[in-house]
Amino acid sequence: MSEAATALSFAPGPVTMETEPVLHLSMQQALNRALDEILADHPKTVIFGEDCGRLGGVFRITDGLQAKHGEERVFDTPLAESAILGMSVGLAMAGFHPIPEVQFDGFAYPAINQIVCQIARMNYRSRGTLPMPITLRVPSFGGIRAPEHHGESLEALFAHVPGLKVVSPSTPHDAYHLLKYAATRPDPVIFMEPKSRYWQKGPVVVSTATPGQAMLDAGMDDGGSLTGARVAREGRHLTLVAWGAMVARCLQVAELAAEDGIDVEVVDLRWLKPIDAEALARSVGKTRRAVVVHEAPLTSGLGAEVAQLITQHCFQTLKAPVERVTGFDVPYPSGDLEDEYIPNIDRILFGIQRVLEYRRG
Amino acid sequence: MAEISFPLPDLGEGLIEATVLDWLVSPGQQVERNQPIVELETSKSALELPSPQAGKVVRIHGAAGETINVGEPLIVFEVPDDTAGIVGTVPKDEAPKRRVRLSAVLDED
């Protein structure tokens, strides 16, 4: 990442920050506002999905958008995810910028063919003549006591597919800016919203310009820091790497670890593809210890990729193998059992302890 | 606070409209889920419609004697933002609890 881009560090560029107001919004409100502004700024944008129109979405993310922007730009679809994503392909071919919603993570499975075989590779297949500027919003991860197919973590599945980019915000501020950024990209982006974090509020620096455009106007490249990870908390002894809803939990763990004299850094990965390997190297190069935390099952989860990148860049200085604290290799359980499945504070602390105790033989 | 609009549902047998006989709630009133909110008459029958949810009534559409088409707004509720989601529950931000303590001898080399 260039010096200029690093200097931006947080999403809003210095170009507009002085004059932009800071609002106190939930992630639901931040996403709703971002979509409203995208619709207003980009006439080729269309938003659709199950209950996205009249109802405003089961999480109210598209609340009021149909009434404001009309039924031709914000509309309901049948309960058919393959059709939602197939229609996105056709709309993108015709010059539109679709922002489809798959209502829940587990509902993406019926659309995998459209996502993998069409959206991810149409640009490649057409030698760049048919780009797919599609932002697929997927309310993701668990934590809301919902039934099957409503709590899954598909980041590794999507990240494995060439042609897709994958991002997950952990704060209302990042949600607002990353969605506006993703929606103006020429490439398909899978936008994984941590549904258990929809209602917690936080400061959001709003900007009428899309950050990507503001940075282009300022002579900077493709969005700068919006493409990278974020240090959510600085520390000296160990790095916790997380994304989505696990970032908030890792920040809690860091506070508890501080009581025991352990100074934990928390890196919010944000982009799950491409992964900001430089940020990982910077952090773990300093702390020399790392634990990756995710809700998805352990085996072939994104934690393995993160652990490898850290090992690759920090092998000489690492004091212990990178630990993973994750969900289990089982189908995501129903609501009553999800506290046993999602990495809790004690399991993350145990992971930290294992790394702290490690001694080279 | 968020507003949730409830349109007149299909009351059965493919009927496309209903006439308001009497509103049982008024704007400003707090209602519970399944509480009767309005008496309606279709060309087949008269019936009481139960509230689809709890919330404060913000607006009602159609005075007594007026006809509403299926799908048109019937009543608008106001609910707290964090109860506006329709699936699942809202996680509470609780003080973190721990049982595990960390112990380490850190060499600061």
HADDOCK unambig.tbl for C-alpha pairs under 7 A between the chains (distance, minus, plus):
assign (segid A and resid 58 and name CA) (segid B and resid 85 and name CA) 5.54 0.50 0.50
assign (segid A and resid 58 and name CA) (segid B and resid 86 and name CA) 5.03 0.50 0.50
assign (segid A and resid 58 and name CA) (segid B and resid 87 and name CA) 6.59 0.50 0.50
assign (segid A and resid 59 and name CA) (segid B and resid 84 and name CA) 6.93 0.50 0.50
assign (segid A and resid 59 and name CA) (segid B and resid 85 and name CA) 4.36 0.50 0.50
assign (segid A and resid 59 and name CA) (segid B and resid 86 and name CA) 6.40 0.50 0.50
assign (segid A and resid 60 and name CA) (segid B and resid 84 and name CA) 6.87 0.50 0.50
assign (segid A and resid 60 and name CA) (segid B and resid 85 and name CA) 6.37 0.50 0.50
assign (segid A and resid 143 and name CA) (segid B and resid 91 and name CA) 6.83 0.50 0.50
assign (segid A and resid 144 and name CA) (segid B and resid 88 and name CA) 5.06 0.50 0.50
assign (segid A and resid 144 and name CA) (segid B and resid 89 and name CA) 4.94 0.50 0.50
assign (segid A and resid 144 and name CA) (segid B and resid 90 and name CA) 5.99 0.50 0.50
assign (segid A and resid 144 and name CA) (segid B and resid 91 and name CA) 6.13 0.50 0.50
assign (segid A and resid 145 and name CA) (segid B and resid 88 and name CA) 5.46 0.50 0.50
assign (segid A and resid 145 and name CA) (segid B and resid 89 and name CA) 6.05 0.50 0.50
assign (segid A and resid 146 and name CA) (segid B and resid 87 and name CA) 6.82 0.50 0.50
assign (segid A and resid 146 and name CA) (segid B and resid 88 and name CA) 4.71 0.50 0.50
assign (segid A and resid 196 and name CA) (segid B and resid 90 and name CA) 6.80 0.50 0.50
assign (segid A and resid 196 and name CA) (segid B and resid 91 and name CA) 6.30 0.50 0.50
assign (segid A and resid 199 and name CA) (segid B and resid 82 and name CA) 5.53 0.50 0.50
assign (segid A and resid 252 and name CA) (segid B and resid 96 and name CA) 6.70 0.50 0.50
assign (segid A and resid 257 and name CA) (segid B and resid 102 and name CA) 6.88 0.50 0.50
assign (segid A and resid 260 and name CA) (segid B and resid 102 and name CA) 5.94 0.50 0.50
assign (segid A and resid 345 and name CA) (segid B and resid 98 and name CA) 6.47 0.50 0.50
assign (segid A and resid 346 and name CA) (segid B and resid 98 and name CA) 5.89 0.50 0.50
assign (segid A and resid 346 and name CA) (segid B and resid 99 and name CA) 6.38 0.50 0.50
assign (segid A and resid 346 and name CA) (segid B and resid 100 and name CA) 5.59 0.50 0.50
assign (segid A and resid 349 and name CA) (segid B and resid 100 and name CA) 6.40 0.50 0.50
assign (segid A and resid 350 and name CA) (segid B and resid 100 and name CA) 6.90 0.50 0.50
assign (segid A and resid 353 and name CA) (segid B and resid 102 and name CA) 5.87 0.50 0.50
assign (segid A and resid 356 and name CA) (segid B and resid 104 and name CA) 5.96 0.50 0.50
assign (segid A and resid 357 and name CA) (segid B and resid 104 and name CA) 6.55 0.50 0.50
